[in-house]
Amino acid sequence: MSDVINIDDLDEIIVNSMQEVIDEDTKTLEGNVKAAGQKATRLLKQRSRKKKRHGGSYAKAWASTVETDETGTSCTVYNKQGQLTHLLEKGHAIKNQYGSYPGTVAGDHIIQGVYEEVAAEFSQGATSE
């Protein structure tokens, strides 16, 4: 025999059911975002420049954080050496010993490539569910 639901309690039951579904989806999304951030961090550590004399400190400095608030869930992947990250990604001018700038160094665009790869995989996983 089925349970009898009072019509006065119907709105509360619907709201509670919807909240449970939203909470489950939020937890799943947070887990997926965290996994994507960890993958991006791992790929950046593998693909970043490593100099022997510096012990690979640039590559080791990648980290990620996941933040959830009322607007949604976001993941920030960053390097603790932010200024160096910008120069390596975008390129920079070469300054010689006389103070002039004879040329530029092209950026390596590793961050952009990892971003596109992880974003495509994340959106593919989101659409398949």
Phi, psi and omega per residue, in radians:
M1 nan 2.433 -3.095
S2 -1.468 2.781 3.108
D3 -1.288 2.576 3.103
V4 -1.685 2.255 -3.129
I5 -1.929 2.225 3.086
N6 -1.268 2.409 -3.104
I7 -1.095 -0.490 3.123
D8 -1.230 -0.470 -3.118
D9 -1.619 -0.065 -3.055
L10 -1.083 -0.757 -3.134
D11 -1.098 -0.687 3.127
E12 -1.161 -0.688 3.124
I13 -1.142 -0.733 3.126
I14 -1.132 -0.772 3.138
V15 -1.093 -0.773 3.128
N16 -1.106 -0.721 3.120
S17 -1.117 -0.766 3.124
M18 -1.134 -0.671 3.121
Q19 -1.127 -0.675 3.092
E20 -1.089 -0.751 3.127
V21 -1.131 -0.754 3.129
I22 -1.100 -0.752 3.125
D23 -1.089 -0.741 3.113
E24 -1.104 -0.771 3.134
D25 -1.135 -0.669 3.121
T26 -1.120 -0.756 3.116
K27 -1.121 -0.720 3.105
T28 -1.111 -0.764 3.126
L29 -1.099 -0.771 3.111
E30 -1.038 -0.733 3.109
G31 -1.110 -0.740 3.119
N32 -1.156 -0.699 3.121
V33 -1.148 -0.739 3.123
K34 -1.102 -0.746 3.118
A35 -1.107 -0.708 3.112
A36 -1.136 -0.715 3.101
G37 -1.126 -0.709 3.111
Q38 -1.161 -0.669 3.105
K39 -1.139 -0.764 3.119
A40 -1.072 -0.735 3.116
T41 -1.085 -0.788 -3.136
R42 -1.088 -0.777 3.134
L43 -1.129 -0.713 3.123
L44 -1.146 -0.661 3.087
K45 -1.124 -0.632 3.133
Q46 -1.275 -0.704 -2.983
R47 -1.630 -0.186 -3.100
S48 -1.271 2.772 3.107
R49 -1.141 2.500 3.114
K50 -2.317 2.140 3.086
K51 -1.886 2.361 -3.092
K52 -1.114 -0.681 -3.076
R53 -1.217 -0.357 3.102
H54 -1.782 -0.008 3.090
G55 1.243 0.321 3.141
G56 1.223 0.509 -3.068
S57 -1.128 -0.558 3.109
Y58 -1.130 -0.803 -3.125
A59 -1.174 -0.603 -3.122
K60 -1.311 -0.276 -3.005
A61 -1.474 0.046 3.130
W62 -1.306 2.439 3.128
A63 -2.622 2.894 3.104
S64 -2.453 2.626 3.064
T65 -2.324 2.552 3.100
V66 -2.005 2.263 -3.140
E67 -2.194 2.367 3.105
T68 -2.187 2.257 3.055
D69 -2.461 -2.921 -3.063
E70 -1.194 -0.311 3.132
T71 -1.564 -0.266 3.114
G72 2.544 -2.914 -3.121
T73 -1.985 2.319 3.125
S74 -2.358 2.665 3.106
C75 -2.153 2.304 3.099
T76 -2.005 2.119 3.059
V77 -1.845 2.207 -3.047
Y78 -2.510 2.850 3.044
N79 -1.994 2.435 -3.097
K80 -1.213 -0.213 3.078
Q81 -1.884 1.187 -2.975
G82 -1.043 -0.726 -3.111
Q83 -1.142 -0.735 3.105
L84 -1.117 -0.673 3.114
T85 -1.027 -0.784 3.138
H86 -1.090 -0.776 -3.113
L87 -1.128 -0.723 -3.132
L88 -1.245 -0.604 -3.117
E89 -1.324 -0.777 -3.017
K90 -1.673 -0.290 -3.057
G91 1.638 2.919 -3.106
H92 -2.775 2.902 3.117
A93 -1.400 2.629 3.084
I94 -1.746 2.209 3.101
K95 -1.881 2.223 -3.137
N96 -1.602 -3.077 -3.060
Q97 -1.199 -0.275 -3.131
Y98 -1.663 -0.015 3.088
G99 1.611 -0.013 3.108
S100 -1.653 2.915 -3.086
Y101 -1.988 1.607 -3.061
P102 -1.340 -0.198 -3.117
G103 -3.096 -2.934 3.133
T104 -2.342 2.789 3.038
V105 -1.866 2.261 3.135
A106 -1.270 2.580 3.087
G107 -1.267 2.746 -3.113
D108 -1.657 -0.269 3.052
H109 0.968 0.578 3.110
I110 -1.195 -0.728 -3.101
I111 -1.099 -0.770 3.139
Q112 -1.076 -0.740 3.128
G113 -1.112 -0.756 3.117
V114 -1.157 -0.717 3.113
Y115 -1.016 -0.860 -3.118
E116 -1.094 -0.714 -3.136
E117 -1.119 -0.851 -3.105
V118 -1.225 -0.678 3.128
A119 -1.122 -0.708 3.115
A120 -1.129 -0.744 3.122
E121 -1.154 -0.699 3.140
F122 -1.142 -0.791 -3.138
S123 -1.205 -0.575 3.071
Q124 -1.123 -0.731 3.108
G125 -1.181 -0.598 -3.135
A126 -1.244 -0.616 -3.127
T127 -1.374 -0.414 -3.117
S128 -1.392 -0.293 -3.102
E129 -1.480 nan nan
